[in-house]
Amino acid sequence: MKSYWMQTDGVNADIHLRDMDIPTPGPSQLLVRVRAAGLNRGEFILGHGLHKAGAAKQIGMEAAGEVVSCGPGVNDIKPGDRVMGRCPGAFAEYALMSEPETMKIPASLDWNQAAALPLTSLVVFDMLVVQGNLKPGEWVLITGVSSGVGVSALTMAKALGARVIGTSGSQEKLDQLKPLGLDVGICTREPNFYDALMKATNGKGVDLVVNTVGGSVFAECIRAMAFQGRLATVGYVDGVLKAEIDIEALHAKRLILFGVSNKLRSAEQRAAAMPDFKKMILPLVESGKIVPMIYKTLPFEQLLEAKAIMDSSQHLGDRKSTRLNSSHVKRSRMP
């Protein structure tokens, strides 16, 4: 089978195709024929440490496809099922999924939509529900709302009854997000959204912040938070990894700051929220209240072109091959 690999020296990355044997599923694993996979920006940011310098690694992090065979201990999924989930080495003709991190695809989704949903939606569920404790009627601020994570956070927050403020450097993208329920769009790439945000919330501030941008807007996010507000740090595309903290505001407003990353989590920790996700979010997907947004689909052979689109920030929302799927450009069906 054909599979994409990436090798890096810590500064530059080489992405190339290799021929390799079709893998054999082990205990609790599924062999899946990949039909679509998502491109995620974080996988290609070398500073995130997902790839060790000098080592070559299969790439791709989520996919949708048909189950070919099951390893020992698989109980609820069988060959022929349409599935989606976290999938190391997803940019390949066949890949392995772990049953605890795999979901059957709702009938309402096609292959591309299904491939755009698992990774980003589970990350968003973590920051909105598991750690963010979002309640109906609360205000959410999403910096970089037109990114893959941003759009997924917007649609899930709206489906859960929240009101959403989003920032983006493109007014055109903000306008395109209005039909998805964006309550207030602030066109800026600078940390200068406090006044507009406070006006929108009648001076209260926001209850939950989803910071996909990074340290350059961190202080402004703290400033914009309401009493007992929560702040999720999920990315730093600006490359700014240090920021000052207003300790007085942290103390007086009883703020909660937390990170959202799977980098150091075990497979068991990643899968822990899956039952609640299936119970709370999949029905919203099946009913059409949450629909993955696909910016573009590209053939398997054009992975590098898809990555170039993502790197240039042309995309809006999910990618599939992104999220190919993170942002996400999408990828078309495998041959």
QUIKA-V474364 format. One record per backbone hydrogen bond with DSSP energy under -1.0 kcal/mol. NH is the residue of the N-H (numbers start at 0). CO is the residue of the C=O. E is the energy in kcal/mol with one decimal. If there is no record, write none. Layout:
[[NH;CO;E] [NH;CO;E]]
This chain:
[[2;17;-2.2] [3;90;-2.7] [4;15;-3.0] [5;56;-2.5] [6;13;-2.3] [8;11;-1.7] [13;6;-3.3] [15;4;-2.4] [17;2;-2.5] [19;0;-2.5] [27;71;-3.2] [28;25;-2.0] [29;96;-2.8] [30;68;-2.7] [31;94;-3.0] [32;65;-2.9] [33;92;-1.5] [34;63;-3.0] [35;63;-1.7] [37;61;-1.6] [42;39;-1.1] [43;40;-1.7] [47;44;-2.3] [48;45;-1.5] [53;7;-4.3] [54;51;-1.8] [56;5;-1.9] [58;3;-2.0] [62;84;-1.9] [63;35;-2.5] [64;82;-2.4] [65;32;-1.7] [66;80;-2.2] [67;30;-3.6] [68;30;-1.1] [70;28;-3.0] [73;70;-1.4] [79;66;-2.7] [80;77;-2.0] [82;64;-2.8] [83;102;-2.6] [84;62;-2.0] [85;100;-1.1] [86;60;-2.7] [88;59;-1.8] [90;58;-2.1] [91;89;-2.3] [92;1;-1.8] [94;31;-2.1] [96;29;-2.2] [98;27;-3.0] [100;97;-1.7] [101;98;-1.9] [102;83;-2.9] [104;81;-2.4] [108;105;-1.9] [113;109;-2.6] [114;110;-2.3] [115;111;-1.1] [120;116;-2.0] [121;117;-2.1] [122;118;-2.0] [123;119;-2.8] [124;120;-2.5] [125;121;-2.0] [126;122;-2.0] [127;123;-2.8] [128;124;-2.3] [129;124;-1.9] [130;125;-3.2] [132;128;-1.2] [133;127;-2.7] [136;160;-3.1] [137;134;-1.9] [139;162;-2.9] [140;207;-2.6] [141;164;-2.8] [142;209;-2.0] [144;166;-2.2] [146;143;-1.8] [148;325;-1.1] [150;146;-3.0] [151;147;-2.2] [152;148;-2.6] [153;149;-2.3] [154;150;-2.6] [155;151;-2.2] [156;152;-2.6] [157;153;-2.4] [158;154;-2.0] [159;155;-1.5] [160;157;-1.6] [161;156;-2.7] [162;137;-3.1] [164;139;-3.2] [165;183;-2.7] [166;141;-2.1] [167;185;-1.7] [173;169;-1.8] [174;170;-2.5] [175;171;-1.7] [176;172;-1.1] [180;177;-2.2] [181;176;-1.5] [182;163;-1.2] [183;163;-1.8] [185;165;-2.9] [187;167;-1.7] [187;185;-1.1] [191;189;-2.1] [196;192;-2.2] [197;193;-2.9] [198;194;-2.0] [199;195;-1.9] [200;196;-1.8] [201;198;-1.1] [202;197;-3.6] [203;200;-1.5] [205;223;-2.3] [206;138;-1.5] [207;138;-1.7] [208;229;-2.5] [209;140;-3.4] [210;231;-2.9] [214;239;-2.2] [216;213;-1.3] [220;216;-2.1] [221;217;-2.2] [222;218;-2.1] [223;219;-1.6] [224;221;-1.3] [225;205;-3.0] [227;252;-3.7] [228;225;-1.8] [229;206;-2.4] [230;255;-2.6] [231;208;-3.2] [232;257;-2.4] [233;210;-2.2] [234;210;-1.1] [237;212;-2.3] [238;235;-1.7] [246;244;-1.4] [249;245;-2.4] [250;246;-2.4] [251;247;-3.0] [252;248;-2.3] [254;249;-1.7] [255;228;-2.2] [257;230;-2.8] [259;232;-2.2] [269;265;-2.4] [270;266;-2.0] [273;270;-1.5] [276;272;-2.4] [277;273;-2.7] [278;274;-1.9] [279;275;-3.0] [280;276;-2.6] [281;276;-1.5] [284;280;-1.8] [285;281;-3.0] [286;282;-1.8] [287;284;-1.1] [288;283;-1.7] [289;283;-1.7] [294;317;-2.2] [297;329;-2.8] [301;298;-2.0] [305;301;-2.2] [306;302;-2.6] [307;303;-2.0] [308;304;-1.8] [309;305;-2.1] [310;306;-3.0] [311;307;-1.6] [312;309;-1.6] [313;308;-1.9] [316;145;-2.8] [319;321;-1.5] [320;36;-2.4] [320;329;-1.8] [324;321;-5.8] [324;322;-2.7] [327;316;-1.9] [328;321;-1.9] [329;295;-5.8] [330;36;-1.1] [330;320;-1.7] [331;297;-3.9]]
